[in-house]
């Protein structure tokens, strides 16, 4: 699997967090990167707190998660 570097963006429209499945509202800062596996691409978009929670649990290197299967951490 190949992943592009993570970018920090400000949402111009509503998105869905690929960790917790909750809405990322317009004006909210979120993390975005692309994953490519066996020729299929996928855009990962996460609340910053969801990404930081996954990094805290797994480290900053390579890790896996179940899309839309996590819980949003309390801020």
C-alpha positions in Angstrom: 0.0 0.0 0.0 1.2 3.5 -0.8 0.0 6.6 1.1 0.6 10.2 0.1 1.8 12.6 2.8 -0.9 14.0 5.0 -2.2 17.4 4.2 -4.1 19.7 6.6 -7.1 21.3 4.9 -10.0 23.5 5.8 -13.3 22.0 4.6 -15.2 24.0 2.0 -18.0 21.6 2.0 -19.2 18.8 4.3 -17.2 15.5 4.3 -17.4 12.3 6.3 -14.6 11.3 8.6 -13.1 8.0 7.5 -12.4 7.0 11.1 -15.6 7.8 13.1 -18.0 8.4 10.2 -19.2 11.7 11.7 -19.5 14.8 9.6 -16.6 17.1 9.0 -18.4 20.5 8.8 -17.4 23.3 6.5 -14.8 25.6 8.0 -13.3 22.7 10.1 -9.7 21.8 9.8 -9.2 18.2 8.8 -6.4 15.8 7.6 -6.4 14.3 4.1 -4.2 11.8 2.3 -4.6 9.3 -0.5 -4.1 5.5 -0.1 -3.4 3.3 -3.1 -3.6 -0.4 -2.9 -3.6 -2.9 -5.9 -4.4 0.0 -8.2 -7.4 1.3 -6.3 -7.2 4.8 -4.7 -9.0 6.1 -1.7 -9.1 9.6 -0.2 -8.8 9.5 3.6 -10.4 12.5 5.4 -10.3 12.7 9.2 -11.0 15.0 12.0 -7.7 16.1 13.4 -8.5 14.5 16.8 -9.3 11.2 15.1 -5.9 11.2 13.3 -4.0 12.1 16.5 -5.8 9.4 18.5 -4.8 6.8 15.9 -1.2 8.1 15.9 -1.1 8.0 19.7 -2.3 4.4 19.7 -0.2 3.1 16.8 2.8 5.5 16.4 3.5 7.8 13.6 4.7 5.1 11.1 2.6 2.7 9.1 -0.7 1.6 10.7 -4.1 0.3 9.7 -7.6 1.2 10.7 -11.1 0.1 9.7 -12.7 2.8 7.7 -15.8 4.2 9.4 -15.3 1.8 12.3 -13.7 4.0 15.0 -15.0 6.3 17.6 -14.4 10.0 17.7 -12.3 10.9 20.8 -13.6 13.5 23.3 -11.9 16.8 22.8 
